[in-house]
Amino acid sequence: SKKKGLSFEEKRARMMEIFFETKDVFQLKDIEKIAPKEKGITSMSVKEILQSLVDDGMVDTDRIGTSNYFWAFPSKALHARKRKLEELESQFAESSQKKEALQKSIEKSKIGREDTAERAALMEELAALRQKKEQLKAEIDKYRECDPDVVEEMRQTNKVAKEAANRWTDNIFSVKSWAKRKFGFEESRIDKGFGIPEDLDYID
């Protein structure tokens, strides 16, 4: 069966072993030689793995002259884990306090909301008032067409529509007149050919 490759975290752990076991300082080219041979980390992924450890503060780096050097000591890793543990413990304590405060707030909010006969009656009255409100709103909407603003809006809309209709009627009469002069068509023939009603006229 095909051998399963190392995961990203497994590669990180194995690379840390190189530093912890040797307690030495390396250049990138040194690690690129050691990692594949001793830890099974492909040389292509060495730079990416190393950079991720530097970014997380697990491996230190410094430039001396034209070369970059990398190192990591167990003591620093221990301190880093302790700091992380303290940070997590602090977050846990803060979350616990927030949870306790929320629990107290919930308990406080329940006061006066107990399932009593008086509360049930008030809730029933509230539901009835809400229903009444919806009925009144529906009644108001029914008479909305009598609203002066709505009536005026309808008048303006009708005016625009009337002007547009008369403008098109005028255009049709102009085209009919042009067709009669140009081709000598009879008006009835034009009306029939283009589906124009005989009683077409302007809207008063």
Secondary structure as UniProt FT lines:
FT   HELIX           8..22
FT   STRAND          26..27
FT   HELIX           28..34
FT   HELIX           35..39
FT   HELIX           43..55
FT   TURN            56..57
FT   STRAND          60..64
FT   TURN            65..66
FT   STRAND          67..71
FT   HELIX           74..110
FT   TURN            111..112
FT   HELIX           117..142
FT   HELIX           144..146
FT   HELIX           148..183
FT   HELIX           187..194
FT   TURN            198..199
//
